[in-house]
């Protein structure tokens, strides 16, 4: 008769004639448990649970509640996911939950695996249920044992846990023994879970732990290690990729070393190594494992390969291990580039070695990937990485097709494209040619710095260095990365470069990088030439604004322009021509400044469709041209240039993309400088500056959604010499809130054609 739910029985160990209470934290290294007041009928038993119960459980409360409800309601839930994620631990938690198991007339456990030991398993079940040595002597065949266990279970409603099922037939064989029993099944194979669950909603994926949960688990196991080495233990926790088995092994290793500072330091250093975790021993609580080779995390995972019945499948698994693991993913075309067909891909998914993400993308757990990489020989690994690098290089080339020179640079703001770049660089780094890989990395770094980092500290540049440093690369490469860190720290952000930053450090780091490029076996590559072209430009800035070396700076600017013109990158050339013009203007060479700003405008091809123009460089060019023309007393030309400068700065808030903090800051800079220009010349050229101001006001008026105070406010601000008030009176205001980007773009698109049509009208 079952124990009443409101008075759960305490579990006791049955060891011959003796009984000893099992504490709450006891290990389940047992054969049979029962309740002392029902030894004869033995309605409660837990047989042969192979693991300990001292493992800490984190982040599973909701799943445990769902499983309890499912089993009580008579369903057959199945826990699925890869080995070590905690499926068995969850099943053990239910087996030890007295308030839960008291609802059943006993608990039976079967550790099935790839090669079930049917004889030993059935004997344990029979002895847990009957414990009649005399009757056992009459049981000869496996079928005899099956019949005896079926008769012993009879009509009881027991909880039967089938752990680590590999074949559907194995589970079916045991489920036939208890027609009224509740079954909880664990398996690492998704397709098997689909077949065994009695309803789709009864398939429960035991997900890996997230970062906070992993950190919590490590902290609970090894608090002193976390206290002494917080950053390192965080990295160690992350290396487990949320796999509880690995986290427990790591935490216990740290805990064992926590009493001695030197030993703890050594343990941390060991576990930070790529192989540190894979070789950790996994203690066995199963007496049947005695005498076997000591298990490690690596060997535990290796046993899963038994399900891959062919060499082709095993090789396919190893080939996929070269890809970046979760959270990264790959698609069928990428797998095919490394020799893995769609058929093999599907079979590996069905066997639980890879997961399918949305839109036909797949991923592999980091520990599985690391396991496979250790089994690939170096030559095969490099060859596969080369194939993958070629595949991703082709994708990058395709992604830039049919895009104008200027618009193509927006890819540095696109997450999907940056992910492609990172994956391409990852495979290059492991393809056996370190110099080529690093030169490609340098090109991406300087391209990204040119696109954005020149004005604002660009997190993508920092991320590139961080990611590359985390890879297992040569010491000399780490030294080069340190150079780039110093370069980023030294280069001044913003538009005002004079007397800013550490130009001496900029010069030293750039010259060192140039020397490395010149000495590299890749010195003649397109990547190296691109890097040297940008080094010429950034050195020109350092010489111009840090060293005061005018002629050397001008020559460096011109060298950079020539390089990018020769490499068919007119948009880059037009920007550098503007920077040269700005520098020459600041140094009093009006004629040369005008020549170079006109060259910049010619390179930008203002006649192209408005969506393909770069409003930023055009606004800068015309703002500088307005300064030059106004200084020369050419008010008509200055008015036309000022009008264009204001238009393109305004256009930048919606074309080619919606506004952001950068475009707003740029609009403010251009409008402020135009207002400052008029205020600065109002004293000596009152009539001319007033005329230009009136023309600007009339030109921009159609784009204003606010109610301007009228031309009187323009005249008043100009008379008062108030630059801020003049800018506010002349130019439309854009909303400056986090959600205002679309509104800015709406206004630009609404009034774009009106202003574009008026752009070439005679000044008013």
C-alpha positions in Angstrom: 0.0 0.0 0.0 1.4 3.4 -0.9 2.5 6.0 1.7 0.0 8.8 2.0 1.0 12.0 0.2 0.7 14.1 3.4 3.2 11.8 5.3 6.1 11.1 2.9 8.4 8.3 3.9 12.1 8.8 4.6 14.4 6.8 2.4 16.6 4.2 4.0 19.5 2.2 2.7 18.9 -1.6 2.7 22.2 -3.3 3.3 21.6 -6.9 4.3 19.7 -6.8 7.6 20.9 -3.3 8.5 19.3 0.0 7.7 20.9 3.5 7.7 19.2 6.8 7.0 20.0 8.6 3.9 20.7 12.3 4.4 19.4 15.1 2.2 22.8 15.5 0.6 23.7 11.8 0.2 25.2 10.4 -3.0 23.0 8.0 -5.0 25.7 5.3 -5.2 23.1 2.7 -4.4 21.4 -0.4 -5.5 18.1 -0.3 -3.5 16.2 2.0 -1.3 13.0 1.4 0.6 10.8 2.7 3.4 11.4 0.9 6.8 7.7 0.4 7.6 7.0 -1.4 4.4 10.0 -3.7 4.0 7.8 -6.7 3.2 5.7 -5.1 0.5 8.6 -2.9 -0.7 6.3 -0.5 -2.6 9.0 2.2 -2.7 12.4 1.7 -4.3 15.0 3.6 -6.2 17.3 1.2 -8.0 20.8 1.8 -9.3 20.9 5.6 -9.7 24.4 6.1 -11.1 25.3 9.7 -10.1 25.6 11.7 -6.9 23.0 14.0 -5.5 25.5 16.6 -4.3 25.5 18.5 -7.5 24.2 22.1 -7.3 21.1 22.8 -9.4 20.8 26.3 -10.9 18.1 27.7 -13.1 15.8 24.6 -13.4 12.9 25.4 -11.0 10.3 26.1 -13.7 11.3 23.0 -15.6 11.1 20.8 -12.5 7.6 22.1 -11.8 6.5 21.4 -15.4 7.8 17.8 -15.1 6.0 17.2 -11.8 2.8 18.4 -13.3 3.3 16.4 -16.5 4.0 13.1 -14.7 1.2 13.5 -12.1 -1.2 14.1 -15.0 -0.2 10.9 -16.7 2.0 12.2 -19.5 5.3 10.8 -20.7 7.7 13.7 -20.8 11.1 13.4 -22.5 14.1 15.5 -21.6 16.5 16.1 -24.5 19.8 17.8 -25.3 23.4 16.9 -25.4 25.3 14.9 -22.7 26.2 16.8 -19.6 23.4 19.4 -19.7 21.8 18.1 -16.6 19.0 15.8 -17.8 20.0 13.0 -15.3 20.4 15.5 -12.5 16.9 16.7 -13.0 15.6 13.1 -13.0 17.5 12.5 -9.8 16.0 15.6 -8.3 12.5 14.1 -8.9 13.6 10.7 -7.6 14.6 12.3 -4.3 11.6 14.7 -4.0 9.7 12.9 -1.2 6.6 15.1 -1.7 6.6 14.1 -5.3 7.5 10.5 -5.4 5.1 9.7 -2.6 2.3 10.0 -5.2 3.6 6.8 -6.8 4.0 3.2 -5.6 7.7 3.2 -6.1 10.5 4.6 -8.2 12.6 2.5 -10.6 15.7 3.8 -12.4 17.3 2.5 -15.6 20.6 3.8 -16.9 20.4 2.5 -20.5 23.0 4.1 -22.7 24.4 2.8 -26.0 24.8 -0.8 -24.8 22.3 -1.7 -22.1 23.3 -4.3 -19.6 19.9 -6.0 -19.5 20.8 -8.7 -17.1 22.2 -6.5 -14.4 19.4 -3.9 -14.9 16.6 -6.4 -14.6 18.1 -8.1 -11.6 18.3 -4.8 -9.8 14.7 -4.0 -10.6 13.5 -7.5 -9.5 15.5 -7.3 -6.2 14.2 -3.8 -5.5 10.6 -5.0 -6.1 10.7 -8.6 -4.7 14.0 -9.4 -3.0 13.3 -13.2 -3.1 16.6 -15.1 -3.6 14.8 -18.4 -3.9 12.6 -17.2 -6.7 15.6 -15.8 -8.5 17.2 -19.2 -8.8 14.4 -20.2 -11.2 15.1 -17.3 -13.6 17.4 -18.4 -16.4 16.8 -16.4 -19.6 16.5 -12.7 -20.1 12.8 -13.2 -21.0 12.4 -14.9 -17.6 13.7 -11.8 -15.9 11.4 -9.6 -18.0 8.4 -11.6 -17.2 9.3 -11.6 -13.5 9.7 -7.8 -13.4 6.5 -7.3 -15.2 4.6 -9.5 -12.7 6.3 -7.7 -9.8 5.2 -4.3 -11.1 1.7 -5.6 -12.0 -0.9 -2.9 -11.7 1.2 -0.6 -9.6 1.5 3.0 -10.7 5.2 3.5 -10.3 7.5 6.3 -11.5 10.0 4.7 -13.9 13.0 6.8 -15.1 14.7 5.7 -18.3 17.9 7.6 -18.4 20.1 8.2 -21.5 18.0 6.3 -24.1 19.8 5.7 -27.4 17.3 3.4 -29.2 13.5 3.6 -29.3 13.3 -0.2 -28.9 15.2 -0.1 -25.6 12.7 2.3 -24.1 9.7 0.4 -25.5 11.0 -2.8 -24.0 10.9 -1.4 -20.5 7.8 0.7 -20.9 5.9 -2.5 -21.7 6.7 -3.8 -18.2 4.5 -1.2 -16.4 1.2 -0.4 -18.2 0.0 1.9 -15.4 3.4 3.4 -14.6 4.5 7.0 -15.3 7.7 7.3 -17.4 10.3 10.0 -17.5 12.8 9.6 -20.3 16.1 11.4 -21.0 17.9 11.3 -24.3 20.5 13.2 -26.2 18.8 12.6 -29.6 16.2 15.1 -30.8 14.5 12.7 -33.2 14.2 10.0 -30.5 12.6 12.5 -28.1 10.1 13.3 -30.8 9.2 9.6 -31.1 9.1 8.8 -27.4 7.1 11.8 -26.0 3.3 11.2 -25.9 2.7 14.7 -27.1 4.7 17.5 -28.8 4.5 19.6 -25.7 6.0 16.8 -23.6 9.4 17.2 -25.3 11.4 19.4 -23.0 14.7 20.7 -24.1 17.1 21.1 -21.1 18.8 24.2 -22.2 22.3 25.1 -21.2 22.7 27.7 -18.5 23.0 31.3 -19.3 26.0 33.5 -18.3 24.5 34.6 -15.0 23.5 31.0 -14.1 26.9 29.6 -15.0 28.6 32.3 -12.9 26.3 31.5 -10.0 27.1 27.8 -10.2 30.8 28.4 -10.2 30.5 30.9 -7.4 28.6 28.4 -5.2 31.1 25.7 -5.8 34.3 27.7 -5.5 33.6 31.0 -3.6 37.2 31.6 -2.7 38.5 31.2 -6.3 35.8 33.7 -7.4 36.8 36.1 -4.7 40.6 35.9 -5.5 40.3 35.7 -9.3 37.0 37.2 -10.4 37.9 37.9 -14.0 39.7 34.6 -14.6 37.0 32.5 -13.0 34.4 34.4 -15.2 36.3 33.3 -18.2 36.5 29.8 -16.9 32.8 29.7 -16.3 32.2 31.0 -19.9 34.4 28.3 -21.3 31.9 25.7 -20.2 29.2 27.3 -22.5 26.5 26.7 -20.0 27.1 22.9 -19.7 26.4 21.9 -16.0 28.6 18.8 -16.1 31.6 20.9 -17.2 30.7 23.7 -14.7 30.6 21.2 -11.9 34.0 19.7 -12.9 35.5 23.2 -13.2 34.0 24.4 -9.9 35.1 21.3 -8.0 38.6 21.6 -9.4 38.8 25.1 -8.1 37.3 24.2 -4.8 39.9 21.5 -4.3 42.7 24.0 -4.8 41.2 26.8 -2.7 43.0 26.1 0.6 46.4 27.0 -0.9 47.1 30.3 -2.7 49.8 28.9 -5.0 47.8 25.8 -5.8 44.7 27.9 -6.6 46.7 30.1 -8.8 48.0 27.1 -10.7 44.6 25.6 -11.0 43.2 28.8 -12.5 46.0 29.0 -15.0 45.5 25.4 -16.0 41.8 25.8 -16.5 42.3 28.9 -18.7 44.2 26.8 -21.2 42.2 25.4 -24.1 42.7 21.8 -23.0 42.4 22.4 -19.3 38.7 21.6 -19.1 38.6 18.7 -21.5 41.0 16.6 -19.5 39.3 17.0 -16.1 38.4 13.6 -14.6 34.8 12.7 -14.1 34.3 10.6 -11.0 32.1 7.5 -11.4 29.6 6.5 -8.7 28.6 3.4 -10.6 30.2 0.3 -9.2 30.0 -1.4 -12.6 32.5 1.1 -13.9 35.2 -0.2 -11.6 38.3 -1.1 -13.6 37.4 0.9 -16.6 39.7 3.6 -17.9 39.4 6.8 -15.9 36.8 9.0 -17.6 37.4 12.6 -18.5 35.0 15.1 -19.9 36.6 14.3 -23.3 36.0 10.6 -23.0 32.4 11.1 -21.8 31.7 13.1 -24.9 33.6 10.7 -27.1 31.2 7.9 -26.1 28.4 9.8 -27.9 30.2 9.2 -31.2 29.1 5.5 -31.0 25.7 6.6 -32.4 27.4 7.7 -35.6 27.5 4.4 -37.3 29.6 5.3 -40.3 33.1 6.9 -40.8 31.5 9.4 -43.2 29.3 10.7 -40.3 32.2 10.9 -37.9 34.3 12.8 -40.4 31.5 15.1 -41.1 31.2 15.9 -37.4 34.9 16.6 -37.2 34.8 18.9 -40.2 32.0 20.9 -38.7 34.0 21.4 -35.5 36.3 23.9 -37.3 33.4 26.4 -37.3 33.0 28.9 -34.5 30.6 27.3 -32.0 27.5 28.6 -30.3 26.5 31.5 -30.3 27.9 31.6 -33.9 26.1 29.5 -36.6 26.6 28.3 -40.1 24.4 27.3 -43.0 24.3 24.4 -45.5 26.4 26.1 -48.1 29.1 26.8 -45.5 29.0 23.1 -44.4 29.2 22.0 -48.1 32.3 24.2 -48.6 34.0 21.9 -46.0 32.8 18.7 -47.5 29.6 18.1 -45.4 26.6 17.3 -47.5 23.0 18.3 -46.6 22.2 14.6 -45.9 25.1 14.3 -43.4 24.2 17.6 -41.9 20.6 16.4 -41.2 21.9 13.1 -39.8 24.2 14.9 -37.4 21.3 17.1 -36.3 19.1 14.0 -35.7 21.9 12.5 -33.6 22.0 15.6 -31.4 25.5 16.8 -32.4 24.3 20.1 -33.9 21.3 22.3 -33.3 19.1 23.9 -36.0 18.6 27.6 -35.6 16.0 29.6 -37.5 16.3 30.2 -41.2 18.3 27.0 -41.9 21.2 27.9 -39.7 23.0 25.4 -37.5 25.3 25.6 -34.4 27.4 23.3 -32.3 28.0 23.5 -28.6 31.5 24.8 -27.8 32.5 21.8 -25.8 31.5 19.4 -28.6 33.5 21.6 -31.1 36.5 21.7 -28.8 36.3 17.9 -28.5 36.3 17.5 -32.3 39.1 20.0 -32.9 41.4 17.9 -30.7 40.9 14.9 -33.0 41.6 16.7 -36.3 45.2 16.5 -37.5 46.9 19.8 -38.1 47.1 19.5 -41.9 43.4 18.6 -42.3 42.4 21.4 -40.0 44.4 24.0 -41.9 43.0 22.8 -45.2 39.4 23.0 -43.9 40.0 26.5 -42.6 41.4 27.5 -46.0 38.3 26.2 -47.7 36.0 28.0 -45.2 38.0 31.3 -45.6 37.6 31.1 -49.4 33.9 30.5 -49.0 33.5 33.6 -46.7 35.7 35.7 -48.9 33.3 35.0 -51.7 30.3 36.0 -49.6 32.0 39.2 -48.6 32.7 40.0 -52.3 29.1 39.3 -53.2 27.8 41.5 -50.4 29.5 44.5 -51.9 28.4 44.0 -55.5 26.1 46.6 -57.1 26.8 49.2 -54.4 28.3 52.6 -55.0 31.8 53.2 -53.6 30.4 55.4 -50.8 27.4 53.3 -49.8 29.5 50.1 -49.7 31.3 51.6 -46.6 28.0 51.5 -44.6 28.6 47.7 -44.3 30.9 48.6 -41.3 27.7 49.5 -39.4 25.8 46.3 -40.4 26.0 43.5 -37.9 25.5 40.7 -40.5 28.4 42.0 -42.6 30.6 42.4 -39.6 29.8 38.8 -38.5 30.9 37.7 -42.0 34.1 39.6 -41.6 34.8 38.1 -38.2 34.1 34.6 -39.5 36.4 35.1 -42.5 39.2 36.4 -40.3 38.7 33.5 -37.8 39.3 31.0 -40.6 42.2 32.9 -42.0 43.8 32.9 -38.5 43.6 29.1 -38.4 44.5 28.4 -42.0 48.3 28.3 -41.4 49.4 31.6 -42.9 49.6 34.0 -40.0 51.1 36.9 -41.9 48.3 36.9 -44.5 45.7 36.6 -41.8 47.1 39.5 -39.8 47.4 41.7 -42.9 43.8 41.1 -43.7 42.9 41.9 -40.1 44.9 45.2 -40.3 43.0 46.2 -43.4 39.7 45.6 -41.7 40.9 47.5 -38.6 42.1 50.6 -40.6 39.0 50.5 -42.8 36.8 50.6 -39.8 38.8 53.3 -38.1 38.6 55.4 -41.3 34.9 54.9 -41.5 34.0 56.0 -38.0 36.9 55.9 -35.5 38.5 58.9 -37.0 35.8 61.1 -35.5 34.5 59.0 -32.6 36.0 56.1 -30.6 34.5 53.2 -32.5 33.6 50.1 -30.5 34.1 47.9 -33.5 37.8 48.7 -33.7 38.2 47.8 -30.0 36.1 44.6 -30.5 38.4 43.6 -33.4 41.4 43.8 -31.2 39.7 42.0 -28.3 38.5 39.2 -30.5 41.8 38.7 -32.2 43.7 38.8 -28.9 41.5 36.1 -27.5 42.5 33.7 -30.3 45.4 31.3 -29.9 47.9 33.4 -31.9 51.6 33.9 -31.9 53.3 36.3 -29.3 54.5 38.6 -32.0 50.9 39.2 -33.1 50.0 40.1 -29.5 52.7 42.8 -29.6 51.2 44.2 -32.8 47.8 44.3 -31.2 49.2 46.3 -28.4 50.5 48.8 -31.0 46.9 49.3 -32.3 45.6 49.8 -28.7 48.1 52.6 -28.3 47.2 54.1 -31.6 43.5 54.2 -30.6 44.2 55.7 -27.3 46.4 58.4 -28.8 44.3 59.5 -31.8 42.1 62.5 -30.9 38.4 62.1 -31.5 36.2 64.9 -33.0 36.7 67.4 -35.7 39.2 69.6 -34.0 42.6 67.9 -34.4 45.0 70.7 -33.7 46.5 70.6 -30.2 44.6 67.4 -29.4 45.5 63.8 -28.7 49.0 62.4 -28.6 50.3 62.9 -32.1 53.8 61.7 -31.1 52.4 58.3 -30.2 50.3 58.3 -33.3 53.4 58.9 -35.4 55.5 56.2 -33.7 52.8 53.5 -33.8 52.0 54.2 -37.5 55.6 54.1 -38.5 56.1 50.8 -36.7 53.0 49.3 -38.4 54.3 50.6 -41.8 57.7 48.9 -41.2 55.9 45.6 -40.3 53.9 45.9 -43.6 57.0 46.6 -45.6 58.8 43.6 -44.0 55.9 41.2 -44.3 55.8 38.5 -47.0 52.4 40.0 -47.8 53.8 43.4 -48.5 52.7 43.3 -52.1 49.1 42.3 -51.4 46.1 44.5 -51.9 45.5 44.4 -48.1 49.0 45.7 -47.4 48.6 48.5 -50.0 45.3 49.6 -48.5 46.8 49.7 -45.0 49.8 51.8 -46.3 47.3 54.2 -48.0 45.5 54.9 -44.7 48.8 55.1 -42.8 49.8 57.8 -45.3 46.6 59.7 -44.4 46.8 59.3 -40.6 50.5 60.2 -40.7 49.6 63.3 -42.7 47.2 64.3 -39.9 49.9 63.7 -37.3 52.5 65.7 -39.2 50.0 68.5 -39.9 48.5 68.9 -36.5 51.1 67.4 -34.2 54.5 68.0 -35.7 53.9 71.2 -37.7 55.7 69.7 -40.7 53.7 71.4 -43.4 55.5 70.1 -46.5 55.8 66.5 -45.2 52.1 66.6 -44.3 51.1 67.9 -47.7 53.1 65.2 -49.4 51.6 62.5 -47.2 48.1 63.7 -48.0 48.9 63.6 -51.7 50.4 60.1 -51.5 47.2 58.9 -49.9 45.1 60.6 -52.5 47.2 59.0 -55.3 46.9 55.6 -53.7 43.2 55.5 -53.4 42.7 57.0 -56.8 44.9 54.3 -58.3 42.9 51.6 -56.4 39.6 53.0 -57.8 38.3 54.3 -54.5 37.3 57.9 -55.5 35.1 58.4 -52.3 38.1 57.9 -50.1 40.2 60.2 -52.3 37.6 62.9 -52.2 37.6 62.9 -48.4 41.4 63.1 -48.2 41.4 65.9 -50.8 39.0 67.8 -48.5 41.2 67.3 -45.4 44.2 68.5 -47.5 42.2 71.6 -48.6 41.2 72.3 -45.0 44.8 72.1 -43.8 46.0 74.3 -46.6 43.3 76.9 -45.9 44.2 76.9 -42.2 47.8 77.6 -43.2 46.9 80.5 -45.4 47.2 78.9 -48.9 43.9 80.0 -50.3 44.6 79.1 -53.9 45.8 75.5 -53.1 42.9 75.1 -50.7 40.4 76.1 -53.4 42.1 73.7 -55.9 41.9 70.7 -53.6 38.3 71.4 -52.5 37.2 71.6 -56.1 39.1 68.3 -56.7 37.2 66.7 -53.8 33.9 67.9 -55.3 34.8 66.5 -58.7 35.7 63.1 -57.2 32.3 62.9 -55.4 30.3 63.3 -58.6 27.5 65.5 -57.3 25.5 64.7 -60.3 24.9 61.1 -59.1 21.4 60.3 -57.7 20.9 61.9 -54.3 20.7 58.6 -52.5 24.2 57.7 -53.7 25.9 60.9 -52.7 27.8 61.4 -49.5 26.0 64.3 -47.8 28.8 64.6 -45.2 31.7 65.2 -47.5 29.7 67.5 -49.7 28.6 69.6 -46.7 32.2 69.9 -45.6 33.4 70.8 -49.1 30.8 73.5 -49.5 31.2 74.8 -46.0 35.0 75.3 -46.7 34.3 76.8 -50.1 31.9 79.3 -48.5 34.7 80.3 -46.1 37.1 80.7 -49.0 34.7 82.7 -51.2 33.5 85.0 -48.4 37.2 85.8 -47.5 37.7 86.7 -51.2 34.6 89.0 -51.1 32.7 86.8 -53.6 29.3 87.0 -51.9 27.3 85.3 -54.7 29.6 82.3 -54.7 29.7 82.2 -50.9 25.9 82.2 -50.8 25.6 79.3 -53.2 28.2 77.3 -51.3 26.6 78.1 -47.9 23.2 77.0 -49.3 24.7 73.7 -50.4 26.5 73.1 -47.2 23.3 73.6 -45.2 21.3 71.4 -47.6 23.7 68.5 -47.4 24.1 68.7 -43.6 20.3 68.7 -43.4 20.0 65.8 -45.9 22.4 63.7 -43.8 19.6 63.3 -41.2 17.7 61.1 -43.5 19.8 60.0 -46.4 21.1 57.4 -47.0 20.0 56.2 -43.5 18.0 57.6 -40.6 19.6 60.0 -38.2 21.7 59.1 -35.2 23.9 60.8 -32.6 26.7 61.2 -35.2 24.5 62.8 -37.9 23.0 65.2 -35.4 26.4 66.3 -34.1 27.5 66.8 -37.7 24.4 68.9 -38.5 25.1 71.0 -35.4 28.7 71.5 -36.4 28.0 72.6 -40.0 25.2 75.0 -39.1 27.2 76.5 -36.2 30.2 77.0 -38.4 28.1 78.7 -41.1 26.6 81.0 -38.5 30.0 81.7 -37.0 31.3 82.5 -40.5 28.6 85.1 -41.0 29.0 86.6 -37.5 32.8 86.8 -38.0 32.4 88.8 -41.3 29.4 90.9 -40.3 31.6 93.8 -39.0 33.6 94.2 -42.2 31.0 93.1 -44.7 27.6 93.9 -43.1 25.6 94.1 -46.3 27.1 91.0 -47.9 26.7 88.8 -44.8 23.1 90.0 -44.3 22.3 89.1 -47.8 23.8 85.6 -47.5 21.9 85.2 -44.2 18.6 86.2 -45.8 19.2 83.8 -48.7 19.9 80.9 -46.3 16.8 81.7 -44.3 14.6 81.8 -47.4 16.2 78.6 -48.8 15.7 76.5 -45.7 12.2 77.9 -44.8 10.2 75.2 -46.6 11.9 72.5 -44.5 10.9 74.1 -41.1 8.1 72.4 -39.2 8.4 75.0 -36.4 7.2 78.6 -36.5 10.2 80.8 -37.0 10.2 84.3 -35.6 10.9 85.6 -39.1 13.8 87.4 -40.8 13.9 89.9 -38.0 15.4 87.3 -35.7 18.1 86.6 -38.2 19.0 90.3 -38.4 18.9 90.7 -34.7 21.2 87.7 -34.1 23.6 88.9 -36.8 23.6 92.4 -35.3 24.3 91.0 -31.8 27.0 88.7 -33.0 25.2 85.8 -31.4 26.3 82.7 -33.3 24.0 80.3 -31.4 20.9 82.5 -31.9 21.8 83.0 -35.6 22.0 79.2 -36.2 18.7 78.7 -34.5 17.1 81.4 -36.6 18.5 80.2 -39.9 18.2 76.4 -39.8 15.4 73.9 -39.1 15.6 72.1 -35.8 15.5 68.3 -35.7 14.0 66.4 -32.7 16.7 65.1 -30.5 15.2 62.1 -28.6 16.1 58.4 -28.7 13.1 57.6 -30.8 13.3 60.6 -33.2 15.4 59.0 -36.0 12.4 58.1 -38.1 10.9 61.5 -37.7 14.1 63.1 -38.9 14.1 60.9 -41.9 10.4 61.6 -42.6 11.1 65.3 -42.7 14.0 64.9 -45.0 12.1 62.8 -47.5 9.1 65.1 -47.3 11.0 68.3 -48.2 14.0 66.8 -50.1 12.8 67.5 -53.6 11.6 71.0 -52.8 15.1 72.0 -51.6 16.8 70.1 -54.3 14.9 72.0 -57.0 15.8 75.3 -55.3 19.5 74.4 -54.9 20.6 76.0 -58.1 18.3 79.0 -58.1 20.0 82.4 -58.1 20.6 83.7 -54.5 17.7 85.9 -53.3 
